Amino acid sequence: MVDQPGDGVYPEYWEADVVLRDGGTAHLRPIHPSDSDAVQAFHTGQSQTSIYMRFFAFKARLSSKELKRFTEVDYKDRVALVITIGGEILGIGRYDRLADPEEAEVAFNIADAHQGRGIGSILLEHLAAAARENGIRKFSAEVLPENRKMLMVFSDAGYDVKRHFDDGVVSLEFNIDPTEKSRAVMEAREHRAEARSIQELLAPSSVAVIGASRKWGTVGYQLLEHIIEGGFTGPVYAINPEALELAGMLSFARLAEVPDPVRLAVIAVPYEEVPKVVAECAAVGVKGVVVATAGYADDGERGLARQRELVRQARSNGMRVIGPASLGIVNTNPAVSLNASMAPSLPRRGGLGLFSQSAAIGVSLYAASSRRRLGLSTFLSAGNRADVSGNDMMQFWEDDADTTAVGLYLESIGNPRKFSRLARRLARTKPVIVAKSDAMGLQLPPGHAVRTTQAPPGALDAMMRQSGVIRVETIEQLMDVAQIVSGQPLPTGADIAVFSNSRALGKVVADSAAANGLGVERIVTDVDLDAGMSLALPALRESLARTLASDSVHAVVVALLPARGLTVEKIAGVLAECSAAAGKPVVAAFTGILDPSIYVEGMVGAEAVGAESANGSVPCYSNPGAAVAALAAVVRYAEWVDRDKGLFVEPEGCDQESVRDELEELLHDVPGEQLVQLDAATSAKLLAHYGIHVVPSEGFDTPDEAVAAADRLGWPVVLKTMDPALRHRLDLGGVRLDIQDADSLRRNIIQMHRALRPYGSPSMEVQTMAPVGQACTFRAIEDPLLGPVVSFGLAGDAVNLLEDWSHRVPPLSGADVHDFIRAPRAARKLFGYQGLPAVDVAALEDLAARLTRLKDNHPEIALVEFNPVLAGPGGASILSADVRIANAAQRTDSARRAMRS
């Protein structure tokens, strides 16, 4: 919490950096009493019309009483937020609670010069979130009919706005709980703003290199040289106070001396000079900075402090930051031709977009793409990833017509929940390949707010799979896959043909394909390449074309040993021609080539025979195993694209409002994030609002009470100990089944007491006897990084000893729910095993969908565990539910737009 000299405190996360509609950045924060002068300056700077629209009258100045009321708030019943750039207030939004404690009146005022930048909608999102935290459920407002811009802010926000006209004023009211429509509106606005923000960086109208040097080999020298030699289409300015001329052009001592606007600044000065340079950039309206300078997160706590201050300084003045310690950025579009990087030349143009979090890995990515002759659309090295991230790049790539596939090397993920949402949307139209070392785990970039993940192992991988991400381990694997998706059609199935001029090699490749989940429809090993070029190539073309024409073949792997008189280029040209004609992918492995870096590891193909535009190219590998693994990954991605429709499951009968009200009451007097375990009755009542029903049970102290409880529940019953370690252990005497009458129940109580005496004297309960079935376990948690995580497994040794869990991150589509239940290795027991009947899997899927929706909607529910759930042919019964709640921390991907700090 942040203490203010006013009347109250507010949570730190109410402050946020935000991206405006035009791609610029600003800072949003609660108003302070010290803002009095700034508010007066804001007011007097407004036009008479704007003042009239806000106050329904003209006020030349605000009185002292008005300033005090506007700036001194309690952050509960009265909240005001401001958006600033460089300390100047651009907009103010406020709410005041009305007589109805669940309703507040809301009002906005946006500076004339900054209207149209989306400030009003951002303020509304943040005010609504703050109001919900303070128990307010409805906003109302009064707006003059001629104030069309403010009316649009309300009507376009995605809420169900009711309005009526009375006495010359439009009165509006709407519920502020997030809806599917309001979330969709927010995400669409976020997408447009962040994509525009990156567009301004990657396609600037002008560039200045600050720290440009005439000393060969220095960073400043190379950056300036590469921008000029890359053919950047806009003006380039060299900034160096100690040089009059650099790279054959006039140099400027300071940025302020440049006669024309500068949109992108590339900074290569010592870190102690960076703050001064960033201030100069802010003063002349620079949109973004690429900081090549090191000495930040790589320099311990001192460096982290410098990095945080760099980001704060840039964002608060409307700028984005790439870096620090960035290798630079590249855009191969001929209208831009920007090589503001340490790469020696502009890469060949192509459809692959690349993002690297580390400069060193960025060098490797660039080298690997060049070696394989992969064309790039854009490349960004984020360095320490203090600001611009892979999430930002995905927003840009989604709209970028030059990009057809993307690859990201990630050392950390700052906002995994948002990453999942963006990757899923992007992957529906463009393949997303992510390399992330398992050793790195799930963590934040250096310098970001520290949170510790509680997600189970495998949750991050599961999140990526369900988002359609092609997950790989290394840069080489990333490039293996990129070779296929950058220039080949997606396969429409998993059945392939194997072509080889060696029977043994063909069998090895077929075995590898089967091990990778591919179906081998046929193996062709009568490929004769020793007959000479005039005979071998036509025969290869005819045989391959005939095979590709078969409906049962969806892709071909060609694995060849060297042949006399034939070059890789000539063979690859035939393969590319056949692939293009059939519209099916063909990948080639040339085993035994002496110089794979030149001839094999690349997009070799029709360009070698002068027909690239007509026939494209074919991915070539020196290793058949790499070719098969890459193709298998692409097949799995194509299957995901075919199945994922972007629709999330919405089970009927889920009463979100009732659960919200009950949680609010239960947590009313609970301090901080203290965990509260609900009793069985309260848990059952809460879960029932989402159509989740627990088999009823009752505890007892005496045998007579047990018999009375059984009479109420209905015979037969189950007797259980309430000891957490024994309550599910039939083998240890903690459970006794199918008790038919009172006498039998009394005997079993005595016997259980005797059997459990070594474990103390645990309490007991009786429960309605449920139909027999396979015991399963569901679990849902709220993770500080991933948000909600749901898990499923078969109860007992499968999960307790073998960790045979399936994990997913909500929200889930129908395909996600289907895969979720079937993912554990032991799940085949659900479909009939050793003569047992198959269980009602649809009932498990319905339960999974309801639990997922419950957890996604209510972050206050910290943990839910159903153990066991008995799944039988006629349905699924929950025998025990453990529900724990706490006051929710702010989720990383919430209903208000904010840049990560």
Secondary structure, DSSP 8 states (H G I E B T S, - for coil): -EE-SSS-EE-GGG-EEEE-TTS-EEEEEE--GGGHHHHHHHHHTS-HHHHHHHHSS--SS--HHHHHHHH---SSSEEEEEEEETTEEEEEEEEEE-SSTTEEEEEEEE-GGGTTSSHHHHHHHHHHHHHHHTT--EEEEEE-TT-HHHHHHHHTSSS--EEEEETTEEEEEEE-S--HHHHHHHHHHHHHHHHHHHHHHHS-S-EEEET--SSTTSHHHHHHHHHHHTT-SS-EEEE-TT-SEETTEEEESSGGG-SS---EEEE-S-GGGHHHHHHHHHHTT--EEEE----SGGGHHHHHHHHHHHHHHHHHTT-EEE-SS--EEEE--TTT-EEEESSSS---EEEEEEEESSHHHHHHHHHHHHHTT--EEEEEE-TT-SSS-HHHHHHHHHH-TT-SEEEEE-S--S-HHHHHHHHHHHHTTS-EEEE--GGG-S---TTS--------TTHHHHHHHHTT-EEESSHHHHHHHHHHHHHS---SSSEEEEEES-HHHHHHHHHHHHHTT-EEEEEE-----TT-HHHHHHHHHHHHHHHHTSTT--EEEEEE---TT--HHHHHHHHHHHHHHHTS-EEEEETT-S-HHHHTSEEEEGGGGT-HHHH-EEEEES-HHHHHHHHHHHHHHHHHHHH--S-B---TT--HHHHHHHHHHHTTT--TT--EE--HHHHHHHHHTTT--B--EEEESSHHHHHHHHHHH-SSEEEEE--TTTTT-TTTTSEEEEE-SHHHHHHHHHHHHHHTGGG----EEEEE-----EEEEEEEEEETTTEEEEEEEETTHHHHTT---EEE-SS-BHHHHHHHHH-SGGGGGGG--TT-----HHHHHHHHHHHHHHHHH-TTEEEEEEEEEEEETTEEEE--EEEEE------SS-SS--B--
